[in-house]
């Protein structure tokens, strides 16, 4: 989708600080971080949200969570703890209509939603 900012980041049309990359997944720093570590993990193909996931996407979704754990280890936040957030739809707080996981850490997150 040409207008999707995350699709454009995945296509390397918009620069981002990439933390990890696989054939079909990309992890990069959030442009508006809410914690010292705030990384987004996206599928490179356009999937609007978790509403669009089907049984055939189970492996992809699982690999996104596994990549989140790798990102946390790479960032040095795995031992103290981190948060993985997935927002779905406007009422769920999803701003960019492209499936993505937020990996946040580097400080206590009890008050961060």
C-alpha positions as CSV (number, residue, x, y, z in Angstrom):
1,X,0.0,0.0,0.0
2,X,1.7,3.2,-1.2
3,X,0.1,5.4,1.4
4,X,1.0,3.2,4.4
5,X,4.0,4.7,6.2
6,X,5.1,1.3,7.6
7,X,4.9,-0.3,4.1
8,X,7.1,2.6,2.9
9,X,9.6,1.9,5.8
10,X,9.6,-1.8,4.9
11,X,10.4,-0.9,1.3
12,X,13.2,1.4,2.4
13,X,11.5,4.5,1.0
14,X,11.5,6.1,4.4
15,X,14.6,5.9,6.6
16,X,14.4,4.2,10.0
17,X,16.8,2.8,12.5
18,X,16.6,-0.9,11.9
19,X,17.2,-3.2,14.9
20,X,16.4,-6.5,13.2
21,X,15.3,-7.7,9.9
22,X,14.1,-11.0,8.4
23,X,12.7,-11.8,5.0
24,X,9.2,-10.9,6.1
25,X,9.6,-8.9,9.3
26,X,11.3,-5.7,10.3
27,X,12.1,-4.2,13.7
28,X,12.9,-0.5,13.9
29,X,12.9,2.4,16.5
30,X,9.7,4.2,17.0
31,X,9.9,7.8,15.8
32,X,8.0,9.0,19.0
33,X,9.3,6.8,21.8
34,X,7.4,6.3,25.0
35,X,10.3,4.6,26.8
36,X,14.1,4.5,26.5
37,X,13.7,1.4,24.3
38,X,10.7,1.6,22.0
39,X,11.0,-0.6,18.9
40,X,8.2,-1.5,16.5
41,X,8.0,-4.9,14.8
42,X,6.0,-5.1,11.5
43,X,5.3,-7.7,8.9
44,X,6.8,-6.4,5.6
45,X,3.5,-7.3,3.8
46,X,0.5,-5.1,4.6
47,X,-1.8,-6.5,7.2
48,X,-3.9,-3.8,8.7
49,X,-4.4,-5.1,12.2
50,X,-4.9,-8.2,14.3
51,X,-8.5,-8.3,12.9
52,X,-7.0,-9.3,9.5
53,X,-5.0,-12.2,10.9
54,X,-6.2,-15.7,10.0
55,X,-5.0,-19.3,10.8
56,X,-2.5,-19.1,8.0
57,X,-0.8,-16.2,9.9
58,X,-0.1,-18.0,13.1
59,X,3.5,-18.6,12.3
60,X,4.1,-15.0,11.3
61,X,2.4,-13.8,14.5
62,X,4.5,-16.1,16.6
63,X,7.7,-15.0,14.9
64,X,6.8,-11.4,15.7
65,X,6.7,-12.2,19.4
66,X,9.9,-14.2,19.1
67,X,11.5,-11.2,17.4
68,X,10.3,-9.0,20.3
69,X,12.2,-11.2,22.7
70,X,15.3,-10.9,20.5
71,X,15.0,-7.1,20.3
72,X,14.7,-7.0,24.1
73,X,17.9,-9.1,24.5
74,X,19.7,-7.0,22.0
75,X,18.7,-3.8,23.8
76,X,19.7,-5.1,27.2
77,X,16.2,-4.9,28.7
78,X,15.3,-8.6,28.8
79,X,16.5,-9.3,32.3
80,X,14.8,-6.4,34.0
81,X,11.6,-6.7,31.9
82,X,9.8,-5.1,29.0
83,X,6.3,-4.7,27.6
84,X,4.9,-5.9,24.3
85,X,1.9,-4.0,23.2
86,X,-0.4,-4.6,20.2
87,X,-3.1,-2.0,19.5
88,X,-6.1,-2.9,17.3
89,X,-8.3,-0.3,15.7
90,X,-9.0,3.3,16.7
91,X,-10.6,2.6,20.0
92,X,-7.6,0.3,20.8
93,X,-5.2,3.1,20.2
94,X,-3.9,1.9,16.8
95,X,-2.6,5.0,15.0
96,X,-1.0,3.4,11.9
97,X,-3.2,0.9,10.2
98,X,-0.5,-1.7,9.7
99,X,-0.1,-4.6,12.2
100,X,2.8,-3.8,14.6
101,X,4.1,-4.8,18.0
102,X,5.6,-2.2,20.4
103,X,8.5,-3.4,22.5
104,X,9.1,-1.0,25.4
105,X,11.5,-1.0,28.2
106,X,14.5,0.6,29.9
107,X,12.5,2.0,32.7
108,X,9.7,0.9,35.0
109,X,6.5,0.9,32.9
110,X,3.8,0.6,35.6
111,X,2.3,3.9,34.5
112,X,2.9,3.7,30.8
113,X,0.0,2.4,28.7
